[in-house]
C-alpha cells in the first residue's frame, strides 16, 4: 500500500484560550504542536497546515522533517486547512489521514492502528479512531476517491458532511480511553488534564 500521509491541522486561532496559544502549551518540555508532529512523524509523512507567517508555531516545528503548508485564509475555519493541505498530498497516495493537533493523549501506536485498519478493512472509504466505548473521533482517514468532495468544503464544520454522506463505508477503530476525543480548548481544560496527568504519573 502506498504510504498514507498525515495532515496535521494546526492553523486554528485558539479563540477560547483567553489570548494563549493552545498549540504552544508545554507538555513534557516541548510545545504541544511539536509533540503532535513528532508523534505523527513516527507513523507516516506529515503535512502540517499552519496560519499565515510569521507565527510562533513555525518556530515550534524548527528542524522537523515535515511539509509545512501556509493557510492564508485560515480564519475561514477548518475546511480552509483541509483544502490547502490536500493540495500537497502526493498523487500516488491512496488516501490521507486528518489529525487534529490538540489531542494530547493520542499516540503513535494509535495512529498506526488506524492506518492498519485501511488494509484490514479495504471495503470502506473512511477509517476513523473511536473511544474505547465506540464514540467516533480522530484521526480520520479518507480514501483518495473522496478528495474532490473534501476540497469543495467551506467553513468550519470539518469533513462531517462527507462522513455522513458515506456513513455505510465508515470503519471505526477503537483506541484506548478517550484518546480519540479528548482535546484541550480552554485554560480550564488544560488545568483539568494536567491535574489528572500528574496524579496518574504519581501512581505509576
TATA-V277622 format. One record per residue. RES is the residue in three letters. PSI is psi as a letter, one per 40 degrees, with the letter a starting at -180 (none if undefined). OMEGA is omega in degrees with one decimal (* if undefined). BURIAL is # if it has 9 or more other C-alpha atoms within 8 Angstrom, else .. Layout:
BEGIN
[[RES,PSI,OMEGA,BURIAL] [RES,PSI,OMEGA,BURIAL]]
END
This chain:
BEGIN
[[UNK,h,175.4,.] [UNK,h,-176.9,.] [UNK,h,176.0,.] [UNK,h,179.9,#] [UNK,i,176.2,#] [UNK,h,173.8,#] [UNK,h,-178.8,#] [UNK,h,-176.6,#] [UNK,h,-175.0,#] [UNK,f,-178.6,#] [UNK,e,-178.8,#] [UNK,i,-170.6,#] [UNK,e,-177.0,.] [UNK,f,-171.1,#] [UNK,e,-177.8,.] [UNK,e,-174.7,.] [UNK,e,176.0,#] [UNK,f,178.1,.] [UNK,e,176.8,.] [UNK,i,175.6,.] [UNK,h,-176.2,#] [UNK,d,-177.4,#] [UNK,e,176.3,#] [UNK,e,173.7,#] [UNK,i,-173.1,#] [UNK,h,173.1,.] [UNK,h,179.7,.] [UNK,f,173.8,.] [UNK,e,179.5,.] [UNK,i,-179.9,#] [UNK,i,179.1,#] [UNK,d,-178.7,#] [UNK,d,179.1,#] [UNK,d,178.9,#] [UNK,d,179.6,#] [UNK,d,-179.8,#] [UNK,d,178.2,#] [UNK,d,177.7,#] [UNK,d,-179.7,#] [UNK,d,-176.0,#] [UNK,e,176.0,#] [UNK,e,-178.9,.] [UNK,d,-174.6,#] [UNK,i,173.3,#] [UNK,i,-174.1,#] [UNK,h,169.6,#] [UNK,h,-177.1,#] [UNK,h,178.0,#] [UNK,h,-173.5,#] [UNK,i,175.5,#] [UNK,i,177.4,#] [UNK,h,175.1,#] [UNK,i,-0.7,.] [UNK,i,179.9,.] [UNK,i,-177.1,.] [UNK,d,180.0,.] [UNK,d,176.9,#] [UNK,d,178.7,#] [UNK,d,-179.8,.] [UNK,d,-177.6,#] [UNK,e,-177.7,#] [UNK,h,173.7,.] [UNK,e,-178.6,.] [UNK,i,-179.6,.] [UNK,g,178.7,.] [UNK,i,-178.6,#] [UNK,h,-179.6,.] [UNK,h,179.4,.] [UNK,h,177.8,#] [UNK,h,-178.6,#] [UNK,g,-175.0,#] [UNK,d,-179.6,.] [UNK,f,-175.3,.] [UNK,d,-179.0,#] [UNK,e,177.1,.] [UNK,d,-177.9,#] [UNK,a,-172.3,#] [UNK,d,-174.4,#] [UNK,d,172.2,#] [UNK,d,178.1,#] [UNK,d,178.1,#] [UNK,d,-178.7,#] [UNK,d,-177.3,#] [UNK,d,-177.7,#] [UNK,d,179.7,#] [UNK,d,-179.9,#] [UNK,e,-178.3,.] [UNK,e,176.6,.] [UNK,h,-179.8,#] [UNK,h,177.8,.] [UNK,e,-179.2,.] [UNK,e,-179.0,.] [UNK,h,-177.8,#] [UNK,e,180.0,#] [UNK,a,177.5,#] [UNK,i,175.0,#] [UNK,h,176.3,#] [UNK,h,-176.4,#] [UNK,h,173.9,#] [UNK,i,-176.9,#] [UNK,e,-174.2,#] [UNK,f,176.4,#] [UNK,g,-169.0,#] [UNK,e,-177.1,#] [UNK,e,-176.9,.] [UNK,i,-178.2,#] [UNK,i,174.5,.] [UNK,d,179.0,#] [UNK,d,176.9,.] [UNK,d,-178.1,#] [UNK,d,178.8,#] [UNK,d,179.2,#] [UNK,d,179.2,#] [UNK,d,176.0,#] [UNK,d,-179.4,#] [UNK,d,179.2,.] [UNK,d,179.1,#] [UNK,d,178.3,#] [UNK,d,-177.6,.] [UNK,d,-178.4,.] [UNK,g,-171.1,.] [UNK,e,-177.7,.] [UNK,e,-179.8,.] [UNK,i,175.9,#] [UNK,e,-178.6,#] [UNK,h,178.4,#] [UNK,h,-175.3,#] [UNK,i,175.1,#] [UNK,i,178.0,#] [UNK,i,174.2,#] [UNK,i,-177.5,#] [UNK,e,175.7,#] [UNK,e,168.1,.] [UNK,e,178.6,#] [UNK,h,-175.6,.] [UNK,i,179.3,#] [UNK,b,-177.8,#] [UNK,i,0.8,#] [UNK,i,177.5,#] [UNK,h,176.2,#] [UNK,h,176.4,#] [UNK,h,174.0,#] [UNK,i,-178.3,#] [UNK,d,-179.0,#] [UNK,e,-179.9,.] [UNK,e,-175.4,#] [UNK,d,-179.9,#] [UNK,d,178.6,.] [UNK,d,179.3,.] [UNK,d,-176.8,#] [UNK,e,178.6,#] [UNK,e,-178.8,.] [UNK,i,176.2,#] [UNK,i,176.5,#] [UNK,a,-171.0,#] [UNK,e,-178.3,.] [UNK,e,-173.2,#] [UNK,a,-173.9,#] [UNK,f,-175.6,#] [UNK,d,-179.8,.] [UNK,d,177.7,.] [UNK,d,177.8,#] [UNK,d,-179.7,#] [UNK,d,-178.3,.] [UNK,d,-178.5,.] [UNK,f,-174.8,#] [UNK,d,-179.4,.] [UNK,e,-179.2,.] [UNK,f,-179.6,#] [UNK,h,173.5,#] [UNK,h,177.0,#] [UNK,h,178.1,#] [UNK,h,-176.4,#] [UNK,h,175.1,#] [UNK,i,-177.0,#] [UNK,i,172.7,.] [UNK,b,179.2,.] [UNK,f,-177.3,#] [UNK,d,-172.8,#] [UNK,e,-173.3,#] [UNK,d,-171.6,#] [UNK,h,171.9,#] [UNK,i,-173.7,.] [UNK,h,-173.2,#] [UNK,e,-175.1,#] [UNK,i,175.1,#] [UNK,d,178.6,#] [UNK,d,176.5,.] [UNK,d,-179.3,#] [UNK,d,-178.7,#] [UNK,d,179.4,.] [UNK,d,-178.3,.] [UNK,d,-179.0,.] [UNK,d,179.8,.] [UNK,d,179.4,.] [UNK,d,-178.4,.] [UNK,d,178.3,.] [UNK,d,178.0,.] [UNK,d,-179.5,.] [UNK,d,-179.5,.] [UNK,d,178.5,.] [UNK,d,-177.3,.] [UNK,e,-178.3,.] [UNK,none,*,.]]
END
